[in-house]
Amino acid sequence: MVECKDANEYTANPMYEAIKQLRRYSNQREVTHDAGLQEGESRLFHTNQLLIVTHGDEAKFGTITSQDNHFFAWKSIYPKKYQEYTPPLGKERQQEVLIQGLLAPEILLDVIRNCILFKTDDKRLIKVACRYQQYRAMLKIIERLRTGTTATERSGVVWHTQGSGKSLTMVFAIRKLRSCEDLKDYKVCMINDRIDLEDQLGETAQLTGEKVTYINSSEELKTKLATPASNLNMVMVHKFQENEQELPEYLAGALGEKEQVPEYATMEVVNNSERIVCMIDEAHRSQGGDIGDNLFSALPNATRLAFTGTPLITDRHAKKTWERFGGYIDKYKLQDAVDDGATLQILYEGKTADTAINEKHEFDTKFEDLFAHRTDEEILAIKKKYGATGDIFEAEQRIEAIANDLVKHYIENILSNGFKAQVVCNSKMAAIHYQTYINKAIVAELEKRKAEPEPDAEIIKRIAFLKSAVVISSDGTNEKAVVTHARKRSKEMDAVENFKRAFNYDDPSKELTGVAFLIVCDMLLTGFDAPIEQVMYIDKKVKEHNLLQTIARVNRVYKGKSRGYIIDYVGLANHLKEALSIYSGDDKDDIENSLKNITTGVPILESRYQRLIHLFTDHGVNEIEGFANQTITDTQKTYDILELAIEKMEDVKLRATFEVYLKKFLQSMDIVLPRPAASPYKVPVKRFGYLLAKVKQRYKDDSLNIEGAGEKVRKLINEHLISLGINPKIKPVELFSSNFIEELEKNTSPKSKASEMEHAIRKHCKIHFEEDPAFFESLSDKLEALIQKHKEDWDQLCLDLSDLRGDAQKGREDEIEGVNATQAPFYGLIAKLAYNGKISNGDDSRIKVLVRDVIEEFEKTIDIVNFWNNGSEIDKLKGRLSDLMLYTGIEQIENNSNQIVTEITALAKVRHEDILK
């Protein structure tokens, strides 16, 4: 289904309106459900494959379960043969790329067959369609399999950044493989290097629809992979290890056997077939050493497809990923994903002494850079400061100080938006200490908020709901009791799953969704997807690609989430540079662009503020900055500036630009708040928010909104609007609302009142036009005539528009002899189409007979169940209506027969209930 929207005088944000419309058609709008009502029909979408929203320049696609932030542009055209075309308007826009790249019949059928599937996300069934880079990579993989003459020529690297859906790309490739007659006999091996990733990848593999064979040992590998069966196998790369020691060390010791020195051997050929595809997840980690060599030797002729978001590519790496596997198949890098909205930009914030100084004393608390080169004396001084006798990373005084700081940061910056946090520490004992002091810090913050002169009940409720959990692996038989207890408690809480879920403050059975802090040391640093996680607090030494993979945990898209945050307590800044140095040229620039230091947020905030100011000054509102900063003391002058700014917003394109610029400004404000650097912008935020509300009301433009701006900023604006008597949750007051006149009188000048009335009447005519085209066209004509007649005479225009509002409210009152209320709209429409509105006296009686016959035809036809979705019945009805037109013998009716039939049928659909009552 395609929903096309135009940016008109009532819709500055057509894409927002298009998605809202699709959700209305499919009965998915939450506001409707909350009211216990139904709109649209969800069953009509049970067979729907794709939803597309477009307004010309922009075009995005999604599925029936897609939220606003899961509609994406299709940005590449592949196969290449579809790149050769002539854009209809002479330029290539998103719409043309989507049509050529996704809706070409061959591609569309391929996507429907192989690249659309259902999966569960947070216990919710969602429908997933491939994105352009996944489809492109899938086709390139198939091309290599068909054209490569050697294992190396068929193999290669898919460099797709973290969070871009590499696992699903594997699934789509497997499904495509099975649908190709010349390729479907391939044996497929999905290879990973972590137990937790095997579970995750295994769940994804189920989406292929094939049975997944799990290989649990080296011996199973030798038997199960040796078969010619065209099956799907899941195997950990470590199973390609030849270890001659049969007993684990602890068991050999218990049996009194001498300790054996492990002996490794190259694995012999398991299967030399060319009809094998190995899909290797996170290939950069498992490409080197004996294990990587064994994979190659065990399956010497297999196609090896390496999937990674962080390939090893510089000279410092003895075995570069692309050299090891035979070149790149497809690239989709960090900034590509950020630009597409598939992942989020990450902001880095250093909390160590050096970075704090560089960041101009933004922070009250500073911590030591434990990555810096330090003398023994300096290390002793640091340990003494925190009372540490052993590992400084486990020093409780230091952990307590960091826990207090991170809990404060979380509550002030993250909690209000409903997101969660991961805490990465250096050891299991450090994790235990972190949980202790985070819990204490939560209690302290709670008591502090309760003791405030005017306690905020909402934030108190949210803080009281917070919980932490430690997720660590087992140490076997020598584990400390506190570690065992913490791990078991985490399992009892189902901590990982509850962490992934949104806070549910109102349902007592969902109390454990309060798990807001997931404390880890080694687990959940890679391959862990929790889109609700926005911030990661790091107190651990992490290096190179592991560092990049770790921080990528916070870049997943989630409703209302515009950024991910990394808060560094150990001095990762230098290691971050080192991690980036494994890339070079464009690759390094790509990563640096998608990983910004949070201090860049202040100049960006300033530039976005200035861009808003210039938008108005460039259009003649020269004193907008004084209005925005509340520095103009003359009340009348302030009102005049406001009114001038509102008048300029009549231009729908300018209105759309204002909304986009304001959202960007508010997003930057949400990043910088509550730091002191945000203070100068608090008044402009409120003023521009007020201006948007007035523009929305004046032009009845319900598409204007500040969604996605961040809860902190929305709260700032909404509290200000409410204090002014404006409820931001209520739609613009429409023409016949009970409080329309009351709202109208809030405008203190006749010009603003006339403008408010004019746009309310215009919108009413537009919305209701289809119900009675002739009547509302005449109403619109009267409106235009009054505006032309009373130019600059705002008082008289107000009076006449008030009378016109009364006419609109009464509706059709002119009684036409021989025409009842049901027939009148049809009589008026036929008069408009055939006679330009004025029926000649000689034809009037015959037209009235025609209208009665038309209504009788509708009454005996449209009462069929689901009539308006039955194309053949509608065609039959139109045929009978055409006969009625011809039977009149009136030339004007016969000449316009086709148009009249089409438009009165459309009118009958709108007035269905009125006809049948």
URLINQUI-V693538 format. One record per backbone hydrogen bond with DSSP energy under -1.0 kcal/mol. NH is the residue of the N-H (numbers start at 1). CO is the residue of the C=O. E is the energy in kcal/mol with one decimal. If there is no record, write none. Layout:
nh={NH NH}
co={CO CO}
e={E E}
//
This chain:
nh={3 5 8 11 17 18 19 20 21 22 23 24 25 26 27 28 33 34 36 37 41 44 45 46 51 52 53 54 55 57 60 61 62 66 70 71 72 82 83 85 90 94 97 98 99 100 101 102 103 108 109 110 111 112 113 114 115 117 119 121 124 126 128 130 135 136 137 138 139 140 141 142 143 144 145 146 147 148 154 155 156 157 158 159 160 160 161 164 169 170 171 172 173 174 175 176 177 178 180 183 184 186 187 188 189 190 191 192 198 199 200 201 202 203 204 205 206 207 208 209 213 215 221 222 223 224 225 231 233 234 235 237 239 240 241 244 252 253 254 255 256 257 265 270 271 277 278 279 280 281 283 285 292 293 294 295 296 297 298 299 302 303 305 306 307 308 317 321 324 325 326 327 329 330 332 337 338 339 340 342 343 344 346 347 348 349 351 353 356 357 358 359 360 361 367 370 370 379 380 381 382 383 384 385 386 388 394 395 399 400 401 402 403 404 405 406 407 408 409 410 411 412 413 414 415 417 418 419 420 421 422 423 424 425 431 432 433 434 435 436 437 438 439 440 441 442 443 444 445 446 447 448 449 450 451 452 460 461 462 463 464 466 467 469 471 484 485 486 487 488 489 490 491 492 493 494 495 498 499 500 510 511 513 514 515 516 517 518 519 520 533 534 535 536 537 538 539 546 547 548 549 550 551 552 553 554 555 561 564 565 566 567 568 569 576 577 578 579 580 581 583 587 589 590 591 592 593 594 596 598 600 601 604 605 606 607 608 609 610 611 612 613 614 615 616 617 618 620 621 622 624 627 628 629 631 638 639 640 641 642 643 644 645 646 647 648 649 650 651 655 656 657 658 659 660 661 662 663 664 665 666 667 668 669 670 671 672 673 675 678 679 681 682 685 686 687 688 689 690 691 692 693 694 695 696 697 698 699 701 702 704 709 714 715 716 717 718 719 720 721 722 723 725 726 730 737 740 743 744 745 746 747 753 754 755 756 757 758 759 760 761 762 763 764 765 766 767 768 771 772 776 777 778 779 780 781 782 783 784 785 786 787 788 789 790 793 794 797 798 799 800 801 802 803 804 805 806 807 808 809 810 811 819 824 827 828 829 830 831 832 833 834 835 837 838 843 844 847 848 849 850 851 852 853 854 855 856 857 858 859 860 861 862 864 867 869 870 874 875 876 877 878 879 880 881 882 883 884 885 886 887 889 894 895 896 897 900 901 902 903 904 905 906 907 908 909 910 911 915 916 917}
co={52 54 6 8 13 14 15 16 17 18 19 20 21 22 24 23 29 30 33 32 25 41 42 43 62 1 60 3 58 55 53 72 51 63 67 68 61 79 80 83 87 57 93 94 95 96 97 98 98 104 105 106 107 108 109 110 111 128 126 124 121 119 117 115 131 132 133 134 135 136 137 138 139 140 141 142 143 144 150 151 304 327 306 330 158 308 332 161 165 166 167 168 169 170 171 172 173 174 177 180 180 183 275 231 277 233 279 235 194 195 196 197 198 199 200 201 202 204 205 206 232 234 217 218 219 220 221 229 188 213 190 192 236 237 238 263 248 249 250 251 253 252 242 298 298 187 303 189 305 191 307 282 288 289 290 291 292 293 294 295 299 276 278 156 280 158 314 312 320 321 322 322 157 157 159 333 334 335 336 337 337 555 594 564 596 566 568 367 352 353 354 355 357 356 351 368 570 375 376 377 378 379 380 381 382 383 391 392 395 396 397 398 399 400 401 402 403 404 405 406 407 408 409 410 410 414 415 414 532 516 535 518 537 520 427 428 429 430 431 432 433 434 435 436 437 438 439 440 441 442 443 444 445 446 447 449 456 457 458 459 460 463 514 517 519 480 481 482 483 484 485 486 487 488 489 491 490 494 495 496 507 508 510 511 512 467 467 421 469 423 530 420 420 565 422 567 424 543 543 544 545 546 547 548 550 551 552 558 345 534 347 536 349 538 572 573 574 575 576 577 580 584 585 586 587 588 589 590 346 348 597 598 600 601 602 603 604 605 606 607 608 609 610 611 612 613 614 617 616 620 621 623 624 625 626 634 635 636 637 638 639 640 641 642 643 644 645 647 648 651 652 653 654 655 656 657 658 659 660 661 662 663 664 665 666 667 668 669 672 675 676 678 679 681 682 683 684 685 686 687 688 689 690 691 692 693 694 695 696 700 701 706 710 711 712 713 714 715 716 717 718 719 722 721 727 734 737 739 740 741 743 744 749 750 751 752 753 754 755 756 757 758 759 760 761 762 763 764 768 769 772 773 774 775 776 777 778 779 780 781 782 783 784 785 786 790 792 793 794 795 796 797 798 799 800 801 802 803 804 805 806 807 816 820 823 824 825 826 827 828 829 830 831 831 835 840 840 843 844 845 846 847 848 849 850 851 852 853 854 855 856 858 858 861 864 866 867 870 871 872 873 874 875 876 877 878 879 880 881 882 883 886 890 891 892 894 896 897 898 899 900 901 902 903 904 905 906 907 911 912 913}
e={-3.1 -2.8 -1.2 -1.6 -1.7 -2.4 -2.2 -2.1 -2.4 -2.2 -2.1 -1.7 -2.7 -1.9 -1.4 -3.4 -1.9 -3.0 -1.9 -2.4 -2.7 -1.1 -1.9 -1.4 -2.7 -2.6 -2.5 -2.0 -1.8 -1.1 -2.7 -2.7 -2.6 -1.8 -2.3 -1.1 -2.4 -1.7 -2.4 -1.0 -1.8 -1.5 -2.2 -2.5 -2.3 -2.9 -3.1 -2.2 -1.5 -2.9 -2.3 -1.6 -2.9 -2.6 -2.2 -2.7 -2.4 -2.3 -2.4 -3.0 -1.2 -3.3 -3.6 -1.7 -2.3 -2.6 -2.2 -2.3 -2.3 -2.1 -2.3 -2.0 -2.4 -2.2 -2.2 -1.7 -2.5 -2.6 -1.7 -1.2 -2.0 -2.6 -3.6 -2.4 -1.2 -1.2 -2.8 -1.8 -1.8 -1.9 -1.8 -3.0 -2.3 -2.4 -2.6 -2.5 -2.5 -2.2 -1.2 -1.5 -2.0 -1.9 -2.7 -2.8 -3.0 -3.3 -3.1 -1.5 -2.1 -1.8 -1.8 -3.7 -2.5 -2.0 -1.8 -2.5 -1.4 -1.6 -2.0 -1.8 -2.8 -2.6 -2.1 -1.8 -1.3 -3.5 -2.0 -1.6 -2.8 -3.0 -2.4 -3.2 -2.2 -2.0 -1.3 -2.2 -2.6 -2.2 -1.7 -1.6 -1.4 -2.5 -1.3 -2.6 -2.1 -3.0 -3.6 -3.3 -2.9 -3.2 -1.7 -1.8 -1.3 -2.1 -2.7 -1.9 -1.5 -2.4 -2.9 -1.6 -1.5 -3.0 -3.4 -2.8 -2.9 -2.1 -1.8 -2.5 -2.5 -1.8 -1.2 -3.5 -3.5 -1.2 -3.1 -2.1 -2.0 -3.0 -1.9 -1.9 -1.5 -2.6 -2.4 -3.3 -3.7 -2.8 -2.9 -2.7 -2.9 -2.1 -2.2 -1.8 -1.7 -1.4 -2.1 -1.2 -1.1 -2.2 -2.3 -2.1 -2.3 -2.5 -2.5 -2.1 -1.5 -3.1 -1.8 -1.3 -2.4 -2.9 -2.0 -2.4 -3.1 -2.4 -1.8 -3.2 -2.4 -1.8 -2.5 -2.8 -2.5 -2.2 -2.2 -2.4 -2.6 -1.4 -2.0 -1.2 -2.2 -3.2 -2.2 -2.7 -3.1 -2.9 -1.9 -2.0 -2.4 -2.7 -2.2 -1.9 -2.4 -2.7 -2.3 -1.7 -2.2 -2.2 -1.9 -2.4 -2.5 -2.2 -2.4 -2.2 -2.2 -2.1 -1.5 -1.1 -2.1 -2.1 -1.9 -2.5 -2.4 -1.5 -2.2 -2.2 -2.8 -2.2 -2.8 -2.2 -2.5 -2.6 -2.7 -2.0 -1.7 -2.5 -2.0 -1.1 -2.5 -2.5 -2.3 -1.4 -2.4 -1.1 -1.9 -1.6 -1.6 -2.5 -1.7 -2.2 -3.2 -2.9 -2.8 -2.3 -1.5 -2.1 -2.9 -2.8 -3.4 -1.0 -1.4 -1.7 -2.6 -2.2 -2.6 -1.1 -1.7 -1.4 -1.4 -2.5 -2.3 -3.2 -2.7 -2.8 -2.7 -2.5 -3.2 -1.9 -2.1 -2.9 -2.3 -1.5 -2.0 -1.4 -2.2 -2.6 -1.7 -2.6 -2.3 -1.1 -2.4 -4.0 -2.2 -2.0 -1.7 -2.2 -2.4 -2.5 -2.4 -2.1 -2.5 -2.0 -1.6 -2.2 -2.8 -1.6 -1.2 -2.4 -2.6 -1.6 -2.7 -1.4 -1.2 -1.6 -3.1 -2.2 -2.1 -2.3 -2.1 -2.5 -2.3 -2.2 -2.9 -2.4 -2.5 -2.3 -2.4 -2.1 -1.2 -1.8 -1.5 -2.3 -2.3 -2.1 -2.5 -2.2 -2.2 -2.9 -2.6 -2.4 -2.1 -2.3 -2.7 -2.5 -2.1 -2.1 -2.3 -1.3 -2.0 -2.7 -2.2 -2.0 -1.5 -1.9 -1.6 -2.1 -1.8 -2.8 -3.0 -2.1 -2.2 -2.5 -2.5 -1.9 -2.2 -2.5 -2.8 -2.0 -2.8 -2.5 -1.3 -1.0 -1.3 -1.7 -2.5 -2.7 -1.5 -2.4 -3.4 -2.4 -1.3 -2.7 -2.8 -1.9 -1.7 -2.9 -1.7 -1.7 -1.8 -2.4 -2.7 -2.3 -1.0 -1.7 -2.0 -2.8 -2.4 -2.4 -2.6 -2.9 -2.4 -1.7 -2.4 -2.6 -2.3 -2.1 -2.6 -2.4 -3.0 -2.1 -1.4 -1.1 -2.4 -2.0 -2.0 -2.1 -2.1 -2.3 -2.2 -2.1 -2.4 -2.3 -2.4 -2.2 -2.2 -2.3 -2.3 -1.5 -1.4 -2.3 -2.4 -1.9 -2.7 -2.8 -1.9 -1.8 -2.2 -2.5 -1.7 -2.0 -2.5 -2.3 -2.1 -1.8 -2.4 -1.9 -2.5 -2.9 -1.9 -2.4 -2.2 -2.1 -2.5 -2.7 -1.8 -2.8 -1.4 -1.4 -1.1 -2.2 -2.0 -1.8 -2.3 -2.6 -2.1 -2.3 -2.6 -2.5 -2.2 -2.1 -2.2 -2.8 -1.8 -1.2 -2.5 -1.2 -1.6 -1.5 -2.2 -2.0 -2.2 -1.9 -2.3 -2.5 -1.9 -2.0 -2.3 -2.2 -1.7 -1.8 -1.9 -2.1 -2.3 -1.1 -2.5 -2.7 -1.1 -1.1 -2.6 -2.7 -2.2 -2.5 -2.7 -1.7 -1.8 -2.1 -2.1 -1.8 -1.6 -2.3 -2.2 -1.8 -1.1}
//
